[in-house]
Amino acid sequence: MTSDQPNCIVCNRTSEQVPLLQLRYQKSDLWVCPQHLPILIHKPHELADKLPGMDLAGQPDAHHHDL
Ligand SMILES: [Zn+2]
């Protein structure tokens, strides 16, 4: 897998396989496929490990589980 090719942050599929939507986050360009865009919208905490430092405080339905 080539890292210089845009790929979905969740499933790692590339734009060769699926349409990708570009995201801008902390000076980086990220990509997500339409299938996983709802996760970013509705369950951003599931992507917390993909997006370090993401502010989840504004998410009304964010669940905070004790590890
Ligand atoms: Zn995906």
N, CA, C, O and the ligand as a Tripos MOL2 file, in Angstrom:
@<TRIPOS>MOLECULE
protein
  269   267    68     0     0
PROTEIN
NO_CHARGES

@<TRIPOS>ATOM
      1 N           0.8480   -1.2010    0.0000 N.3       1 MET1
      2 CA          0.0000    0.0000    0.0000 C.3       1 MET1
      3 C           0.8810    1.2480    0.0000 C.2       1 MET1
      4 O           1.7600    1.3950    0.8490 O.2       1 MET1
      5 N           0.6490    2.1100   -0.9220 N.am      2 THR2
      6 CA          1.4670    3.3170   -0.9930 C.3       2 THR2
      7 C           0.8600    4.4210   -0.1460 C.2       2 THR2
      8 O          -0.3320    4.7100   -0.2490 O.2       2 THR2
      9 N           1.6710    5.0260    0.6770 N.am      3 SER3
     10 CA          1.1610    6.0050    1.6280 C.3       3 SER3
     11 C           0.9280    7.3680    0.9830 C.2       3 SER3
     12 O           0.2330    8.2080    1.5550 O.2       3 SER3
     13 N           1.4930    7.5970   -0.1890 N.am      4 ASP4
     14 CA          1.3150    8.8900   -0.8250 C.3       4 ASP4
     15 C           0.0110    8.9450   -1.6100 C.2       4 ASP4
     16 O          -0.3440    9.9820   -2.1710 O.2       4 ASP4
     17 N          -0.6860    7.8400   -1.6440 N.am      5 GLN5
     18 CA         -1.9740    7.8080   -2.3380 C.3       5 GLN5
     19 C          -3.0890    8.0690   -1.3240 C.2       5 GLN5
     20 O          -3.1360    7.4180   -0.2800 O.2       5 GLN5
     21 N          -3.9770    9.0050   -1.6160 N.am      6 PRO6
     22 CA         -5.0730    9.2630   -0.6710 C.3       6 PRO6
     23 C          -5.8740    8.0060   -0.3920 C.2       6 PRO6
     24 O          -6.2210    7.2560   -1.3050 O.2       6 PRO6
     25 N          -6.1610    7.7870    0.8840 N.am      7 ASN7
     26 CA         -6.9980    6.6370    1.2280 C.3       7 ASN7
     27 C          -7.8480    6.9660    2.4460 C.2       7 ASN7
     28 O          -7.4980    7.8180    3.2630 O.2       7 ASN7
     29 N          -8.9720    6.2670    2.5450 N.am      8 CYS8
     30 CA         -9.9160    6.4950    3.6370 C.3       8 CYS8
     31 C          -9.2490    6.2260    4.9820 C.2       8 CYS8
     32 O          -8.5640    5.2170    5.1520 O.2       8 CYS8
     33 N          -9.4520    7.1320    5.9340 N.am      9 ILE9
     34 CA         -8.8220    6.9680    7.2460 C.3       9 ILE9
     35 C          -9.4020    5.7890    8.0030 C.2       9 ILE9
     36 O          -8.7970    5.3200    8.9670 O.2       9 ILE9
     37 N         -10.5660    5.2990    7.5840 N.am     10 VAL10
     38 CA        -11.1960    4.1790    8.2870 C.3      10 VAL10
     39 C         -10.8670    2.8460    7.6160 C.2      10 VAL10
     40 O         -10.3900    1.9220    8.2740 O.2      10 VAL10
     41 N         -11.1160    2.7470    6.3370 N.am     11 CYS11
     42 CA        -10.9710    1.4530    5.6700 C.3      11 CYS11
     43 C          -9.7520    1.3990    4.7580 C.2      11 CYS11
     44 O          -9.4210    0.3450    4.2150 O.2      11 CYS11
     45 N          -9.0910    2.5310    4.5920 N.am     12 ASN12
     46 CA         -7.8520    2.5810    3.8110 C.3      12 ASN12
     47 C          -8.0400    2.3250    2.3140 C.2      12 ASN12
     48 O          -7.0670    2.1440    1.5810 O.2      12 ASN12
     49 N          -9.2890    2.3110    1.8700 N.am     13 ARG13
     50 CA         -9.4700    2.1890    0.4330 C.3      13 ARG13
     51 C          -9.0190    3.4760   -0.2520 C.2      13 ARG13
     52 O          -9.1210    4.5670    0.3110 O.2      13 ARG13
     53 N          -8.5290    3.3290   -1.4490 N.am     14 THR14
     54 CA         -8.0110    4.4830   -2.1670 C.3      14 THR14
     55 C          -9.0460    5.0090   -3.1540 C.2      14 THR14
     56 O         -10.0970    4.4070   -3.3730 O.2      14 THR14
     57 N          -8.7110    6.1420   -3.7320 N.am     15 SER15
     58 CA         -9.6170    6.7340   -4.7170 C.3      15 SER15
     59 C          -9.6700    5.9070   -5.9990 C.2      15 SER15
     60 O         -10.4640    6.1900   -6.8960 O.2      15 SER15
     61 N          -8.8350    4.9030   -6.0770 N.am     16 GLU16
     62 CA         -8.9550    3.9520   -7.1790 C.3      16 GLU16
     63 C         -10.1600    3.0480   -6.9690 C.2      16 GLU16
     64 O         -10.7240    2.5180   -7.9260 O.2      16 GLU16
     65 N         -10.5480    2.8780   -5.7130 N.am     17 GLN17
     66 CA        -11.5910    1.9130   -5.3650 C.3      17 GLN17
     67 C         -12.9200    2.5770   -5.0430 C.2      17 GLN17
     68 O         -13.9790    2.0500   -5.3850 O.2      17 GLN17
     69 N         -12.8710    3.7300   -4.3890 N.am     18 VAL18
     70 CA        -14.0860    4.4330   -3.9830 C.3      18 VAL18
     71 C         -13.8550    5.9290   -4.1410 C.2      18 VAL18
     72 O         -12.7080    6.3750   -4.1320 O.2      18 VAL18
     73 N         -14.9210    6.7130   -4.2870 N.am     19 PRO19
     74 CA        -14.7660    8.1730   -4.2470 C.3      19 PRO19
     75 C         -14.3390    8.5780   -2.8490 C.2      19 PRO19
     76 O         -14.8410    8.0370   -1.8640 O.2      19 PRO19
     77 N         -13.4280    9.5140   -2.7540 N.am     20 LEU20
     78 CA        -12.9660    9.9690   -1.4440 C.3      20 LEU20
     79 C         -13.2830   11.4370   -1.2550 C.2      20 LEU20
     80 O         -13.1960   12.2390   -2.1840 O.2      20 LEU20
     81 N         -13.6540   11.7690   -0.0270 N.am     21 LEU21
     82 CA        -13.9300   13.1520    0.3340 C.3      21 LEU21
     83 C         -12.7420   13.6820    1.1140 C.2      21 LEU21
     84 O         -12.2500   13.0340    2.0380 O.2      21 LEU21
     85 N         -12.2900   14.8540    0.7390 N.am     22 GLN22
     86 CA        -11.1090   15.4050    1.3880 C.3      22 GLN22
     87 C         -11.4920   16.1660    2.6470 C.2      22 GLN22
     88 O         -12.4780   16.9020    2.6760 O.2      22 GLN22
     89 N         -10.6930   15.9730    3.6780 N.am     23 LEU23
     90 CA        -10.8810   16.6690    4.9460 C.3      23 LEU23
     91 C          -9.6130   17.4430    5.2490 C.2      23 LEU23
     92 O          -8.5180   17.0840    4.8170 O.2      23 LEU23
     93 N          -9.7950   18.5080    6.0010 N.am     24 ARG24
     94 CA         -8.6180   19.2670    6.4250 C.3      24 ARG24
     95 C          -8.5620   19.1830    7.9330 C.2      24 ARG24
     96 O          -9.5310   19.5380    8.6050 O.2      24 ARG24
     97 N          -7.4690   18.7270    8.4740 N.am     25 TYR25
     98 CA         -7.3580   18.5880    9.9190 C.3      25 TYR25
     99 C          -5.9180   18.8070   10.3640 C.2      25 TYR25
    100 O          -5.0030   18.1030    9.9370 O.2      25 TYR25
    101 N          -5.7420   19.7800   11.2120 N.am     26 GLN26
    102 CA         -4.4330   20.0600   11.8090 C.3      26 GLN26
    103 C          -3.3140   20.0690   10.7580 C.2      26 GLN26
    104 O          -2.3300   19.3370   10.8590 O.2      26 GLN26
    105 N          -3.5010   20.9120    9.7650 N.am     27 LYS27
    106 CA         -2.4800   21.1070    8.7370 C.3      27 LYS27
    107 C          -2.2540   19.8740    7.8760 C.2      27 LYS27
    108 O          -1.3060   19.8240    7.0910 O.2      27 LYS27
    109 N          -3.1180   18.8850    8.0210 N.am     28 SER28
    110 CA         -2.9830   17.6920    7.1890 C.3      28 SER28
    111 C          -4.2320   17.5140    6.3400 C.2      28 SER28
    112 O          -5.3250   17.9380    6.7160 O.2      28 SER28
    113 N          -4.0510   16.8930    5.2140 N.am     29 ASP29
    114 CA         -5.1940   16.5150    4.3910 C.3      29 ASP29
    115 C          -5.5390   15.0620    4.6700 C.2      29 ASP29
    116 O          -4.6980   14.1700    4.5630 O.2      29 ASP29
    117 N          -6.7860   14.8510    5.0270 N.am     30 LEU30
    118 CA         -7.2570   13.4970    5.2860 C.3      30 LEU30
    119 C          -8.3590   13.1820    4.2840 C.2      30 LEU30
    120 O          -8.9320   14.0700    3.6530 O.2      30 LEU30
    121 N          -8.6310   11.9040    4.1620 N.am     31 TRP31
    122 CA         -9.6370   11.4700    3.2040 C.3      31 TRP31
    123 C         -10.5430   10.4680    3.8660 C.2      31 TRP31
    124 O         -10.1140    9.6850    4.7130 O.2      31 TRP31
    125 N         -11.8110   10.4950    3.4740 N.am     32 VAL32
    126 CA        -12.7600    9.5130    3.9770 C.3      32 VAL32
    127 C         -13.7010    9.1500    2.8340 C.2      32 VAL32
    128 O         -14.0650    9.9940    2.0150 O.2      32 VAL32
    129 N         -14.0810    7.8950    2.7990 N.am     33 CYS33
    130 CA        -14.9950    7.4540    1.7430 C.3      33 CYS33
    131 C         -16.4330    7.7350    2.1840 C.2      33 CYS33
    132 O         -16.6880    7.9030    3.3760 O.2      33 CYS33
    133 N         -17.3650    7.7870    1.2460 N.am     34 PRO34
    134 CA        -18.7730    8.0800    1.5970 C.3      34 PRO34
    135 C         -19.3390    7.1000    2.6170 C.2      34 PRO34
    136 O         -20.1940    7.4650    3.4250 O.2      34 PRO34
    137 N         -18.8730    5.8780    2.5830 N.am     35 GLN35
    138 CA        -19.3610    4.8630    3.5060 C.3      35 GLN35
    139 C         -19.0050    5.1990    4.9460 C.2      35 GLN35
    140 O         -19.7460    4.8620    5.8700 O.2      35 GLN35
    141 N         -17.8900    5.8540    5.1320 N.am     36 HIS36
    142 CA        -17.4330    6.1320    6.4890 C.3      36 HIS36
    143 C         -17.6050    7.5800    6.9090 C.2      36 HIS36
    144 O         -17.3140    7.9340    8.0510 O.2      36 HIS36
    145 N         -18.0730    8.4160    6.0030 N.am     37 LEU37
    146 CA        -18.3490    9.7960    6.3740 C.3      37 LEU37
    147 C         -19.3510    9.8980    7.5220 C.2      37 LEU37
    148 O         -19.1770   10.7410    8.4020 O.2      37 LEU37
    149 N         -20.4070    9.0570    7.5420 N.am     38 PRO38
    150 CA        -21.3590    9.1300    8.6700 C.3      38 PRO38
    151 C         -20.7070    8.8530   10.0220 C.2      38 PRO38
    152 O         -21.1580    9.3680   11.0450 O.2      38 PRO38
    153 N         -19.6710    8.0580   10.0310 N.am     39 ILE39
    154 CA        -18.9730    7.8010   11.2990 C.3      39 ILE39
    155 C         -18.3470    9.0940   11.8030 C.2      39 ILE39
    156 O         -18.3990    9.4130   12.9910 O.2      39 ILE39
    157 N         -17.7610    9.8190   10.8770 N.am     40 LEU40
    158 CA        -17.1320   11.0800   11.2630 C.3      40 LEU40
    159 C         -18.1730   12.0650   11.7880 C.2      40 LEU40
    160 O         -17.8920   12.8590   12.6860 O.2      40 LEU40
    161 N         -19.3750   12.0050   11.2210 N.am     41 ILE41
    162 CA        -20.4250   12.9360   11.6170 C.3      41 ILE41
    163 C         -21.0800   12.5080   12.9300 C.2      41 ILE41
    164 O         -21.2730   13.3240   13.8320 O.2      41 ILE41
    165 N         -21.4160   11.2300   13.0280 N.am     42 HIS42
    166 CA        -22.2400   10.7710   14.1440 C.3      42 HIS42
    167 C         -21.4590   10.1010   15.2660 C.2      42 HIS42
    168 O         -21.8830   10.1100   16.4210 O.2      42 HIS42
    169 N         -20.3230    9.5260   14.9190 N.am     43 LYS43
    170 CA        -19.5460    8.8140   15.9310 C.3      43 LYS43
    171 C         -18.0690    9.2090   15.8700 C.2      43 LYS43
    172 O         -17.1910    8.3560   15.7370 O.2      43 LYS43
    173 N         -17.8140   10.4970   15.9690 N.am     44 PRO44
    174 CA        -16.4180   10.9460   15.7990 C.3      44 PRO44
    175 C         -15.4780   10.3540   16.8330 C.2      44 PRO44
    176 O         -14.2750   10.2450   16.5980 O.2      44 PRO44
    177 N         -16.0370    9.9640   18.0000 N.am     45 HIS45
    178 CA        -15.1610    9.3900   19.0160 C.3      45 HIS45
    179 C         -14.5570    8.0680   18.5520 C.2      45 HIS45
    180 O         -13.5130    7.6420   19.0470 O.2      45 HIS45
    181 N         -15.2300    7.4210   17.5890 N.am     46 GLU46
    182 CA        -14.6740    6.1720   17.0730 C.3      46 GLU46
    183 C         -13.4350    6.4240   16.2220 C.2      46 GLU46
    184 O         -12.6520    5.5170   15.9390 O.2      46 GLU46
    185 N         -13.2850    7.6720   15.8280 N.am     47 LEU47
    186 CA        -12.1240    8.0240   15.0200 C.3      47 LEU47
    187 C         -11.0790    8.7730   15.8290 C.2      47 LEU47
    188 O         -10.1300    9.3260   15.2730 O.2      47 LEU47
    189 N         -11.2570    8.7870   17.1390 N.am     48 ALA48
    190 CA        -10.3470    9.5580   17.9850 C.3      48 ALA48
    191 C          -8.9030    9.1020   17.8180 C.2      48 ALA48
    192 O          -7.9730    9.9040   17.9050 O.2      48 ALA48
    193 N          -8.7280    7.8010   17.5770 N.am     49 ASP49
    194 CA         -7.3610    7.3180   17.3950 C.3      49 ASP49
    195 C          -6.8140    7.6620   16.0160 C.2      49 ASP49
    196 O          -5.6030    7.6650   15.7990 O.2      49 ASP49
    197 N          -7.7230    7.9520   15.0850 N.am     50 LYS50
    198 CA         -7.2870    8.3470   13.7460 C.3      50 LYS50
    199 C          -7.0140    9.8490   13.6930 C.2      50 LYS50
    200 O          -6.2180   10.3260   12.8850 O.2      50 LYS50
    201 N          -7.6970   10.5790   14.5770 N.am     51 LEU51
    202 CA         -7.6020   12.0330   14.5680 C.3      51 LEU51
    203 C          -7.1830   12.5150   15.9510 C.2      51 LEU51
    204 O          -8.0000   13.0700   16.6870 O.2      51 LEU51
    205 N          -5.9400   12.3130   16.3060 N.am     52 PRO52
    206 CA         -5.4760   12.6730   17.6490 C.3      52 PRO52
    207 C          -5.7340   14.1360   17.9630 C.2      52 PRO52
    208 O          -5.4780   15.0180   17.1450 O.2      52 PRO52
    209 N          -6.2480   14.3780   19.1660 N.am     53 GLY53
    210 CA         -6.4640   15.7520   19.6050 C.3      53 GLY53
    211 C          -7.7860   16.3280   19.1630 C.2      53 GLY53
    212 O          -8.0690   17.4940   19.4370 O.2      53 GLY53
    213 N          -8.6040   15.5440   18.4870 N.am     54 MET54
    214 CA         -9.8810   16.0590   18.0220 C.3      54 MET54
    215 C         -10.7590   16.4660   19.2070 C.2      54 MET54
    216 O         -10.8840   15.7260   20.1830 O.2      54 MET54
    217 N         -11.3560   17.6340   19.1090 N.am     55 ASP55
    218 CA        -12.2120   18.1350   20.1780 C.3      55 ASP55
    219 C         -13.5890   17.5150   20.0650 C.2      55 ASP55
    220 O         -14.3360   17.8310   19.1390 O.2      55 ASP55
    221 N         -13.9330   16.6460   20.9810 N.am     56 LEU56
    222 CA        -15.2240   15.9680   20.9600 C.3      56 LEU56
    223 C         -16.2200   16.6110   21.9200 C.2      56 LEU56
    224 O         -17.3520   16.1430   22.0450 O.2      56 LEU56
    225 N         -15.8050   17.6800   22.5970 N.am     57 ALA57
    226 CA        -16.6510   18.2790   23.6320 C.3      57 ALA57
    227 C         -17.9570   18.8160   23.0650 C.2      57 ALA57
    228 O         -18.9730   18.8640   23.7570 O.2      57 ALA57
    229 N         -17.9190   19.2190   21.8030 N.am     58 GLY58
    230 CA        -19.1080   19.7970   21.2100 C.3      58 GLY58
    231 C         -20.0970   18.7750   20.6980 C.2      58 GLY58
    232 O         -21.1520   19.1280   20.1730 O.2      58 GLY58
    233 N         -19.7570   17.5060   20.8500 N.am     59 GLN59
    234 CA        -20.6420   16.4600   20.3650 C.3      59 GLN59
    235 C         -21.6730   16.1180   21.4310 C.2      59 GLN59
    236 O         -21.3150   15.5870   22.4820 O.2      59 GLN59
    237 N         -22.9440   16.4120   21.1810 N.am     60 PRO60
    238 CA        -23.9700   16.2080   22.2020 C.3      60 PRO60
    239 C         -24.1290   14.7470   22.5930 C.2      60 PRO60
    240 O         -24.5270   14.4470   23.7190 O.2      60 PRO60
    241 N         -23.8230   13.8370   21.6780 N.am     61 ASP61
    242 CA        -24.0240   12.4260   21.9930 C.3      61 ASP61
    243 C         -22.6990   11.6870   22.1850 C.2      61 ASP61
    244 O         -22.6370   10.4610   22.0910 O.2      61 ASP61
    245 N         -21.6580   12.4440   22.4520 N.am     62 ALA62
    246 CA        -20.3760   11.7980   22.6740 C.3      62 ALA62
    247 C         -20.4080   10.9960   23.9670 C.2      62 ALA62
    248 O         -20.8420   11.4830   25.0110 O.2      62 ALA62
    249 N         -19.9490    9.7840   23.8740 N.am     63 HIS63
    250 CA        -19.9090    8.9390   25.0480 C.3      63 HIS63
    251 C         -18.4920    8.8720   25.5610 C.2      63 HIS63
    252 O         -17.5490    8.6720   24.7950 O.2      63 HIS63
    253 N         -18.3510    9.0360   26.8270 N.am     64 HIS64
    254 CA        -17.0210    8.9660   27.4000 C.3      64 HIS64
    255 C         -16.9320    7.7160   28.2630 C.2      64 HIS64
    256 O         -17.5080    7.6300   29.3470 O.2      64 HIS64
    257 N         -16.2080    6.7810   27.7510 N.am     65 HIS65
    258 CA        -16.0510    5.5310   28.4870 C.3      65 HIS65
    259 C         -14.7320    5.5520   29.2320 C.2      65 HIS65
    260 O         -13.6960    5.9540   28.7030 O.2      65 HIS65
    261 N         -14.8020    5.1150   30.4560 N.am     66 ASP66
    262 CA        -13.5690    4.9760   31.2110 C.3      66 ASP66
    263 C         -12.8170    3.7610   30.7050 C.2      66 ASP66
    264 O         -13.3860    2.6830   30.5350 O.2      66 ASP66
    265 N         -11.5400    3.9530   30.4710 N.am     67 LEU67
    266 CA        -10.7400    2.8450   29.9530 C.3      67 LEU67
    267 C         -10.2250    1.9850   31.0960 C.2      67 LEU67
    268 O          -9.5270    0.9980   30.8610 O.2      67 LEU67
    269 ZN        -13.8470    4.0750    4.2980 Zn       68 ZN68
@<TRIPOS>BOND
     1     1     2 1
     2     2     3 1
     3     3     4 2
     4     3     5 am
     5     5     6 1
     6     6     7 1
     7     7     8 2
     8     7     9 am
     9     9    10 1
    10    10    11 1
    11    11    12 2
    12    11    13 am
    13    13    14 1
    14    14    15 1
    15    15    16 2
    16    15    17 am
    17    17    18 1
    18    18    19 1
    19    19    20 2
    20    19    21 am
    21    21    22 1
    22    22    23 1
    23    23    24 2
    24    23    25 am
    25    25    26 1
    26    26    27 1
    27    27    28 2
    28    27    29 am
    29    29    30 1
    30    30    31 1
    31    31    32 2
    32    31    33 am
    33    33    34 1
    34    34    35 1
    35    35    36 2
    36    35    37 am
    37    37    38 1
    38    38    39 1
    39    39    40 2
    40    39    41 am
    41    41    42 1
    42    42    43 1
    43    43    44 2
    44    43    45 am
    45    45    46 1
    46    46    47 1
    47    47    48 2
    48    47    49 am
    49    49    50 1
    50    50    51 1
    51    51    52 2
    52    51    53 am
    53    53    54 1
    54    54    55 1
    55    55    56 2
    56    55    57 am
    57    57    58 1
    58    58    59 1
    59    59    60 2
    60    59    61 am
    61    61    62 1
    62    62    63 1
    63    63    64 2
    64    63    65 am
    65    65    66 1
    66    66    67 1
    67    67    68 2
    68    67    69 am
    69    69    70 1
    70    70    71 1
    71    71    72 2
    72    71    73 am
    73    73    74 1
    74    74    75 1
    75    75    76 2
    76    75    77 am
    77    77    78 1
    78    78    79 1
    79    79    80 2
    80    79    81 am
    81    81    82 1
    82    82    83 1
    83    83    84 2
    84    83    85 am
    85    85    86 1
    86    86    87 1
    87    87    88 2
    88    87    89 am
    89    89    90 1
    90    90    91 1
    91    91    92 2
    92    91    93 am
    93    93    94 1
    94    94    95 1
    95    95    96 2
    96    95    97 am
    97    97    98 1
    98    98    99 1
    99    99   100 2
   100    99   101 am
   101   101   102 1
   102   102   103 1
   103   103   104 2
   104   103   105 am
   105   105   106 1
   106   106   107 1
   107   107   108 2
   108   107   109 am
   109   109   110 1
   110   110   111 1
   111   111   112 2
   112   111   113 am
   113   113   114 1
   114   114   115 1
   115   115   116 2
   116   115   117 am
   117   117   118 1
   118   118   119 1
   119   119   120 2
   120   119   121 am
   121   121   122 1
   122   122   123 1
   123   123   124 2
   124   123   125 am
   125   125   126 1
   126   126   127 1
   127   127   128 2
   128   127   129 am
   129   129   130 1
   130   130   131 1
   131   131   132 2
   132   131   133 am
   133   133   134 1
   134   134   135 1
   135   135   136 2
   136   135   137 am
   137   137   138 1
   138   138   139 1
   139   139   140 2
   140   139   141 am
   141   141   142 1
   142   142   143 1
   143   143   144 2
   144   143   145 am
   145   145   146 1
   146   146   147 1
   147   147   148 2
   148   147   149 am
   149   149   150 1
   150   150   151 1
   151   151   152 2
   152   151   153 am
   153   153   154 1
   154   154   155 1
   155   155   156 2
   156   155   157 am
   157   157   158 1
   158   158   159 1
   159   159   160 2
   160   159   161 am
   161   161   162 1
   162   162   163 1
   163   163   164 2
   164   163   165 am
   165   165   166 1
   166   166   167 1
   167   167   168 2
   168   167   169 am
   169   169   170 1
   170   170   171 1
   171   171   172 2
   172   171   173 am
   173   173   174 1
   174   174   175 1
   175   175   176 2
   176   175   177 am
   177   177   178 1
   178   178   179 1
   179   179   180 2
   180   179   181 am
   181   181   182 1
   182   182   183 1
   183   183   184 2
   184   183   185 am
   185   185   186 1
   186   186   187 1
   187   187   188 2
   188   187   189 am
   189   189   190 1
   190   190   191 1
   191   191   192 2
   192   191   193 am
   193   193   194 1
   194   194   195 1
   195   195   196 2
   196   195   197 am
   197   197   198 1
   198   198   199 1
   199   199   200 2
   200   199   201 am
   201   201   202 1
   202   202   203 1
   203   203   204 2
   204   203   205 am
   205   205   206 1
   206   206   207 1
   207   207   208 2
   208   207   209 am
   209   209   210 1
   210   210   211 1
   211   211   212 2
   212   211   213 am
   213   213   214 1
   214   214   215 1
   215   215   216 2
   216   215   217 am
   217   217   218 1
   218   218   219 1
   219   219   220 2
   220   219   221 am
   221   221   222 1
   222   222   223 1
   223   223   224 2
   224   223   225 am
   225   225   226 1
   226   226   227 1
   227   227   228 2
   228   227   229 am
   229   229   230 1
   230   230   231 1
   231   231   232 2
   232   231   233 am
   233   233   234 1
   234   234   235 1
   235   235   236 2
   236   235   237 am
   237   237   238 1
   238   238   239 1
   239   239   240 2
   240   239   241 am
   241   241   242 1
   242   242   243 1
   243   243   244 2
   244   243   245 am
   245   245   246 1
   246   246   247 1
   247   247   248 2
   248   247   249 am
   249   249   250 1
   250   250   251 1
   251   251   252 2
   252   251   253 am
   253   253   254 1
   254   254   255 1
   255   255   256 2
   256   255   257 am
   257   257   258 1
   258   258   259 1
   259   259   260 2
   260   259   261 am
   261   261   262 1
   262   262   263 1
   263   263   264 2
   264   263   265 am
   265   265   266 1
   266   266   267 1
   267   267   268 2
@<TRIPOS>SUBSTRUCTURE
     1 MET1         2 RESIDUE 1 A MET
     2 THR2         6 RESIDUE 1 A THR
     3 SER3        10 RESIDUE 1 A SER
     4 ASP4        14 RESIDUE 1 A ASP
     5 GLN5        18 RESIDUE 1 A GLN
     6 PRO6        22 RESIDUE 1 A PRO
     7 ASN7        26 RESIDUE 1 A ASN
     8 CYS8        30 RESIDUE 1 A CYS
     9 ILE9        34 RESIDUE 1 A ILE
    10 VAL10       38 RESIDUE 1 A VAL
    11 CYS11       42 RESIDUE 1 A CYS
    12 ASN12       46 RESIDUE 1 A ASN
    13 ARG13       50 RESIDUE 1 A ARG
    14 THR14       54 RESIDUE 1 A THR
    15 SER15       58 RESIDUE 1 A SER
    16 GLU16       62 RESIDUE 1 A GLU
    17 GLN17       66 RESIDUE 1 A GLN
    18 VAL18       70 RESIDUE 1 A VAL
    19 PRO19       74 RESIDUE 1 A PRO
    20 LEU20       78 RESIDUE 1 A LEU
    21 LEU21       82 RESIDUE 1 A LEU
    22 GLN22       86 RESIDUE 1 A GLN
    23 LEU23       90 RESIDUE 1 A LEU
    24 ARG24       94 RESIDUE 1 A ARG
    25 TYR25       98 RESIDUE 1 A TYR
    26 GLN26      102 RESIDUE 1 A GLN
    27 LYS27      106 RESIDUE 1 A LYS
    28 SER28      110 RESIDUE 1 A SER
    29 ASP29      114 RESIDUE 1 A ASP
    30 LEU30      118 RESIDUE 1 A LEU
    31 TRP31      122 RESIDUE 1 A TRP
    32 VAL32      126 RESIDUE 1 A VAL
    33 CYS33      130 RESIDUE 1 A CYS
    34 PRO34      134 RESIDUE 1 A PRO
    35 GLN35      138 RESIDUE 1 A GLN
    36 HIS36      142 RESIDUE 1 A HIS
    37 LEU37      146 RESIDUE 1 A LEU
    38 PRO38      150 RESIDUE 1 A PRO
    39 ILE39      154 RESIDUE 1 A ILE
    40 LEU40      158 RESIDUE 1 A LEU
    41 ILE41      162 RESIDUE 1 A ILE
    42 HIS42      166 RESIDUE 1 A HIS
    43 LYS43      170 RESIDUE 1 A LYS
    44 PRO44      174 RESIDUE 1 A PRO
    45 HIS45      178 RESIDUE 1 A HIS
    46 GLU46      182 RESIDUE 1 A GLU
    47 LEU47      186 RESIDUE 1 A LEU
    48 ALA48      190 RESIDUE 1 A ALA
    49 ASP49      194 RESIDUE 1 A ASP
    50 LYS50      198 RESIDUE 1 A LYS
    51 LEU51      202 RESIDUE 1 A LEU
    52 PRO52      206 RESIDUE 1 A PRO
    53 GLY53      210 RESIDUE 1 A GLY
    54 MET54      214 RESIDUE 1 A MET
    55 ASP55      218 RESIDUE 1 A ASP
    56 LEU56      222 RESIDUE 1 A LEU
    57 ALA57      226 RESIDUE 1 A ALA
    58 GLY58      230 RESIDUE 1 A GLY
    59 GLN59      234 RESIDUE 1 A GLN
    60 PRO60      238 RESIDUE 1 A PRO
    61 ASP61      242 RESIDUE 1 A ASP
    62 ALA62      246 RESIDUE 1 A ALA
    63 HIS63      250 RESIDUE 1 A HIS
    64 HIS64      254 RESIDUE 1 A HIS
    65 HIS65      258 RESIDUE 1 A HIS
    66 ASP66      262 RESIDUE 1 A ASP
    67 LEU67      266 RESIDUE 1 A LEU
    68 ZN68       269 GROUP 0 **** ****
